[in-house]
């Protein structure tokens, strides 16, 4: 079985510092405070210098506007270890870590959690809803009128696979309301999101504000095939004599159905599949010629 690589692209158009590692170290009960203060320990982290270097070089090459910031993170989905992280453009100018501390609306990158919940609750990749301009009316006399990007609609029934390829908002909201708004909240929480999620119609379109690290925890659960690991920076801690004081244990417990997670990851390859070119283009079809491996990809635009 060919392995699917996993990519989430958030347009949070915004140096791995030691502060988060230090916080994590302080929370390890097996490490005495006296040892931390004396410095008599050796700490082995999950940092991958090659990945960190490539990330930083890519940011410096592509971020050309001085007034813009960026945050990014690379995680080993099998362990939850953070391999590379960038919280800003220039640490000397701003020590604020946007990957850890900043919260933004996650946009359409919330939809894979919704479609996993749909698969788990009886829908299939070929399940259809009508994609057309729609106003949803509720019993409290409230209404909600989401729109597709550039106001492009199929004006016909489309499948879940197509809805994911085009990031169709109408299909997503219909799915969300069909399942019940609490289902998406509960599913996202099970995957690892700890931030506040309101059970409202717009949640399917990612209107809740989350930190990148929090959001990445849930995506790592998808990428691992359904196993939730805590995101960490520290793999092992030894004393000065090499005695192991702490060693991270990887979780082997599935919080998702592995078969549904596999189906969803396959569906996320539709975002660059030319077979889905129709009334709209798949969201990352413009880079399809540059993709040399099989990737599960989802983009999302922040509304803030």
Secondary structure, DSSP 8 states (H G I E B T S, - for coil): ----EEEEEEE------SHHHHHHHHT-TTS-HHHHHHT-EEEEE---HHHHHHHHHHHHHH---TT----EEEEETTTTEEEEEE--S-TTT----TTTT-EEE-GGGGHHHHHHHHHHTT--TT-EEEES---EE-TTS-EE----GGG---SEEEEHHHHHHHT-HHHHHHHHHHH-HHHHHHHHHHHT--S----SGGGGGT-SEEEHHHHHHHHHHHHTTSB----BSEEEEEETT--EEEE------BSS-HHHHHHHHHHGGGGG-GGG-SSS--TTGGGGGG--S-EEEEEEE---
